[in-house]
């Protein structure tokens, strides 16, 4: 017979082995251990105890079912993605997106009427949500809080993420005219990954309480989003079915000095190419940086030579090069996305601007 009180053990009679649970991790023999909710104690054979003079006890924390490391990693990726998009939204600029026509790319989605909620960028709200879940996961890796409390917080947080992601997927499909947004899809996958990972910490007996929490959180999220977007105007600027843009490029008005001319000649000699679109403002700014004389020397590839209209495709040269945004440079076999300064171009091409 075995009796356990405040983690002290009395062994009565002859027993070969026994397993008991200790719920007092503050006991002396528990000190220095991690702090899970329960500990499993193995009492050895009584004959062995008699020889040694004291019971032999080993402490084994019960294994956790929630993969906190995975949750911390996935939510960390989500925090990085939303931090990048928040920076773009707040400070301006263009996100690196898969190539698409105007009004149908991820930048247009990020600037649409559905990109803010009550005046706050959705990406910033997402950053706070992902960061909170990442901190919770990390705290449990360090065993800072009771697991039973944290798993319910994680369930509520991941349920909110899944509800919001599902709603955004609906908007992307039916309200934004099937606009492409790789960041949106990535966020959906991360949200569902976090949700499924959290479910591993629950049992069938928890289902009634889980269902109640999920219904309340999901309904609150959908109601908040629906209310915030109720007065949203046109989803995408210029996203008309009959859009038809002729291939008219803005004129380059700046002049090239000797350094820019020399750089352009060097880029030409090593086979460097700049890929762009006539409607892309960043492409025009890159051309203005180099000047009109230098642009006549450089090899520039227009990805929409026939203009833009519904269902138009990019030029074959751009598809072959797998261009994912404008402008894009290919220098010495390396791909560089976005506008590049003269110093960055020279460094990529192995050219000295001091010549």
N, C-alpha and C positions, 0 to 999 in steps of 0.2 A: 504494500500500500504506500502511496506517496502523497504527501500533503505539502502545499506551497502557500506561504503567507508572507507578504512583503519580501518575496524573493529569497526566503530562507527555507531550506528543505529538510524534512525529517524522513528518513527511510525506515520503515518498519517492516520486519519480515524479510524474507529473501526474495529479491526481484532480480531478474536478469537485465532488464532495461525498461525505461519509461520515458515518455515525452510529456512535458508540461509547458504551459504558456505563462510567461511573466509579463505583466502589464505595468511594471514599475522600472523604467530604464534608468532611474536615478539611483538604484541600489548600487552598493560598492562594486559588485562584480560586473555591473553593466557599464561602469564608467570607462570612457575612452572609446566606446563603440559609437557607430552611427545611430541615428535616432529614428528608426522606423516605429510604427505603432506597436508591433508585437515582436517578441523575441522567442525563439524556440530553444528550449534547454534539453539537452540529452544527458540523462543520468546513466553512468556506466554500471557494469556488473558489480554487485555488492562484494564479491570475493576480491575484486581488484581494489575496491575502496578499503577493505580491511587491511590489505597489504600496505597500501600507501598511507593509511591513517586518515584520509579525508576523501569526500566524494569528488569524483572527476566530472566536471561540468563544462560543456562547450556551448557557446552562444552563437546562434545562427539567425541573422535577420531574415524575416520572410521576404521572398523576392517580390519586387514591384512589377506590376503588369503594364503600367504606363511608360512608354519609352521617352523619358524626359529629355534625353540627349537629342533625339530626333525632333521632338517638338521645339526645343531651343534652336536647332539648326534651321528648320523650315520657317519658323516665325522670324528668325534673324534675316533670312533671305527676303521675306516679305517686307521687313523693315527697311532693308537696303533699297529695294525696288521703289517703295513708296516715298522714301527720303529723296531719291533721285527725281521722281516725278514732282514732288512738292517743291524742290528747288527750282525746277523748270517753270512750274506754275507761278511761284511767288516772284522770282527774279527775272523771268522771261527767258526766251531761248526756244530751241527746237529739240525735242527728244529724238533719239536715234530709233527709227521705226522701219519696218519692212516697206519696200517701195510700193507706192500706190498713187492713185490720182488725187487731185485736190478735193478736199471735202470728204474723203473716204479713208483717210489714214488715221493712225493713232494720235497724231498731233491735233487733228480736227476733233477727235473724241475728247481729248484733254482740254480743249478750248470750247467744248459744246455747252449747251445750257444745263447739261447733267453733270458737269465737272465740279460743281460746288453745291454745298448744302447749307442753307441759311447763311450764305456769305463765306463759308469756310471751305477750302479746297478738300475734295473727297480724299485725295491722296494724303493729305495731312492727317485726316481722321484715321485713315488706314494705317499710317505710320504709328500713331499712338496705340492703336489696337494690337498691331503685330509686336510692337516693342513691349507692351504689357504682358502679352502671352510669353514672349521670349524671356522676360525677367522672371515670370512665374516658373517656367521650366528650369531655368538656371538655379533658382532658389531651391528647387527640389533636388537637383543634382547635389547641392551642398547640404541638403536635409535641414533647411532653415525653418520650415513650417510643417504642421501636421498634414499628412498626405490626404486625409479625408476631406479637409477643408479645401485644399488646393485643387483636388480633382473636380469638385463642383464648380469652382471658379473657372477652371479650364473649360468645363463643359459649357458654361454660360457664354464665355468669350468666343469659343470656336463655333457655337451655334449662331451667335451674332454675325460672325464672319461669313459662315455658309449662307445665312439668310440674305445678307447684303450682296454677296457675290452672285447668288441666284437671281436676285432682282436686277443687278447690273447686266447679267447675261441676257435677261429678258429685254432690257432697254437696248442693248447692243444689237439684238436680233430684230426687234420689231419697231423700235423708235428711232434708231440711228441708221436705218436703211442698210443693215448688214455691213456696216463699216468695220474695217479690220483694226484690231487692237491687240497686239501680242501681249502687252502688259496686263490687259484685262483678263485674258485667258490664263496667263501665268498666275494671277491672283486667285482665280477660281480654283485652279489645281492645288495651290498652296493651302487655301482655306479648307478644302475637302480632305487634304492630307492630314492637316492638324486635327480636324474633327474626328476622322477615323482613328487616328492614333490615341486620342483622348478616350474614345469609347472602350478601349481595351482595359481601362481601369474600373469598369462597372460590371455588375452581375445581373442576372435576370430579375432578382428580387428588387433591384434598383429601378426597373423600368417605369413603374407608375410615377415615382418622383421625378425621374428623368424626363418623362413625357410632359409633365406639368411645367417644369422649368423651360423646356425647349419651346413649348407652345407660347408661353408668356414672352420669352426673349424674342422668338421669331416674329410674333405678332407686333411687338413694340418696334422692332427694326423696320418691318414692312410699312407700318403706319407712319413712322417718322419719315422714311424715304418718300412715300407717296405724298405726304403733306408738303414736304420740302420741294418736290418737283411738280406740284399741282399747277403752279403758275409758270412753269418753264415755257419759254418761247420756242421758236424753231430749233430743232435739235442740232442741226449742222448748218453752218453758214454756207449758202451756195449749194446745198445738196439737192438740187432739182433734178427731176428725171430727164429733162430736156437740155441739160447743161452741155454747152459746146464751145470750147475755147480754141480759137485758132492759134497756131504755133508762132506767136509774135514775142520775140525776146526783147526785154528792155535794153535800151542802148547803153553801152559802157561809155561813160563820159570822162573818166580819169585818164591821165597820160602815164606812160611807163618811163621810169628813169633808167639809167645805164645798168644799175644793179638788178632791177627787175627784168630787164631784157636779157642780161647774162644768165639769170636764174631760169628764165623761160627756155632759153636755148639749151641749157644743160638738161632740164627736164625732158625736152624734146629728144635730145641725143640718147637718153637712157630708156626711152620708150614709155615715159610716164603719161598717164591719162587722167583727165578729170571728167567724171560723169555727173550730169545734172539734168534739170528740167526747166523749161522756159518759165514756168509759173512759180518756181522756187525762189523766194526772196534771199535765202542764204547763198544760193548759187550766184545770184546777181551781186551780192556783197563781196563774194570771193573774187569775182571778175573785176569789180571796182578796185579791190585791193591790189590786183596785179596790173591793171591798166589795159587800155584797148590795144596798144601795140604788142604787149606781151601775149594777150589772148589770141592774137592772130598767129603767133608762133606755136603756142601750146596745142596739143591734141585734145580737143574737147568733144565729148560724146553726148549728144542730146538724146535723152531716153524717151521723149515724146515728140518725135519729129513731125508727126501728122496732126498734132494738136491733142486736145483731151475732150472726150465725150464718153457717154455711157458705154461700159464694157470694153473700153480701149485697153490695149496691152502695151507694155513697155517695149522698146526696140529690142531686137534679138541680141544685139551686142551687150545691152544692159542685163538681159536675162542670163546670157552666157557667163557674164562676170559676177552674177549673183549680187547685184547691187541692192542694198537694203535701206538706203536713205540718200538724201541729196544735200549738199554735194558729197561725192565720194572720190577719193584719189586712189589710184593704184600705182605705186612707185616701187620699183625693184621687186615686184611680186607681192608686196605688202599692201593691205587695204587700210585706208585712213578715212574715217567718217567725219563729216562736218567741216566747217571752215577751218583752214589752217593759216597760221601767220607765216610771214616770209621766213622767219627763223625756223619754224617747224617744217616748212617745205624744204628749206636748204639742208636741214639736219637729216630728213628722210632721204634726200637725194645725194647726200655726201658732197654738198657744195658749200664753199666758203663765201659768205657775203662780203668778206673784206677784200676780195680780189679786185 
